[in-house]
């Protein structure tokens, strides 16, 4: 069966999670598919072995033609695997970049190749569009760490202090917030909120480590929550020292969701976009990204002259998003994400305050040598 007939005639069979081969969906790898996906493979051949390509190519071919047929776009987060990020993603980047693109796109259909809070974000910013997520169980340990009820209690305890909420949260939590932020702009948003509300104290939720790392960059008093990302909290300062011993001359780039002692051992710290930019612009020849594993592959594609050391902490939630799942979502408009209109309106206001701030000239970075300051952890 050629790819075009597969799009029209494929029957999706019940399958186990491991049964995600093209054949399970009536797709196959043939000369036509090979020709249509050749450019995509040239892009990722440094990180995807040739023997694996026949498993990916039929999905990529079918997905890209379904996108054209349905006026759909795919938002691909930096933690997606390379066959998703580079071969079917229309907009790629960190949470802030994807939020901006979700608000701008004129597509009728958005597929979120990421986790559930990201799909909610796309729906909040584009309420008239259909938003799909390939797997409803693609959650986030950080988003699950706090509820809207928690926010209401915190606001009662600290009246007058603005609530800055990380975008890695549910729509209900965003709706209780004054403004959202990402790791790209957390310091900027915190300082703006302090000025706007006339407060020397800002509540920055829910990531404890991001809050501690932001606190080291600003004189604003920070109150935070005990939420943590299950990927980044596993890194330790000892890990970094061992990586340096095993890889002399390596440049260590850390995400600010890592513990502060990890940042103190790093050469650079910033959001996923900031790390990617550093790898490209710094001239470093050997780099390790202290973040989710797939990002190293994605950045390596753009930087063939850089040797990437790969400590592999995988996000189990991000890895629920597969080519097979994206294909099935597009084929059947499956797993539509809805947000209650009242909650969406309030969450949108918080997000819009963030989006209205002037974008930085370059991705923000953290001063890894700045001394730690005390924060209040609730």
Secondary structure as GFF3:
##gff-version 3
##sequence-region A 1 378
A	DSSP	alpha_helix	3	9	.	.	.	ID=ss1
A	DSSP	three_ten_helix	22	25	.	.	.	ID=ss2
A	DSSP	alpha_helix	31	36	.	.	.	ID=ss3
A	DSSP	alpha_helix	38	44	.	.	.	ID=ss4
A	DSSP	alpha_helix	50	70	.	.	.	ID=ss5
A	DSSP	beta_strand	72	77	.	.	.	ID=ss6
A	DSSP	alpha_helix	82	85	.	.	.	ID=ss7
A	DSSP	beta_strand	91	93	.	.	.	ID=ss8
A	DSSP	alpha_helix	95	104	.	.	.	ID=ss9
A	DSSP	beta_strand	109	113	.	.	.	ID=ss10
A	DSSP	alpha_helix	116	125	.	.	.	ID=ss11
A	DSSP	beta_strand	130	133	.	.	.	ID=ss12
A	DSSP	three_ten_helix	143	145	.	.	.	ID=ss13
A	DSSP	alpha_helix	148	157	.	.	.	ID=ss14
A	DSSP	beta_strand	162	166	.	.	.	ID=ss15
A	DSSP	alpha_helix	171	175	.	.	.	ID=ss16
A	DSSP	beta_strand	179	181	.	.	.	ID=ss17
A	DSSP	alpha_helix	186	197	.	.	.	ID=ss18
A	DSSP	beta_strand	201	205	.	.	.	ID=ss19
A	DSSP	alpha_helix	208	215	.	.	.	ID=ss20
A	DSSP	beta_strand	221	224	.	.	.	ID=ss21
A	DSSP	three_ten_helix	232	234	.	.	.	ID=ss22
A	DSSP	alpha_helix	237	246	.	.	.	ID=ss23
A	DSSP	beta_strand	251	254	.	.	.	ID=ss24
A	DSSP	alpha_helix	260	265	.	.	.	ID=ss25
A	DSSP	beta_strand	268	270	.	.	.	ID=ss26
A	DSSP	alpha_helix	272	281	.	.	.	ID=ss27
A	DSSP	beta_strand	286	290	.	.	.	ID=ss28
A	DSSP	alpha_helix	294	302	.	.	.	ID=ss29
A	DSSP	beta_strand	307	309	.	.	.	ID=ss30
A	DSSP	three_ten_helix	318	320	.	.	.	ID=ss31
A	DSSP	alpha_helix	323	332	.	.	.	ID=ss32
A	DSSP	alpha_helix	341	355	.	.	.	ID=ss33
A	DSSP	beta_strand	365	366	.	.	.	ID=ss34
A	DSSP	beta_strand	376	377	.	.	.	ID=ss35
###
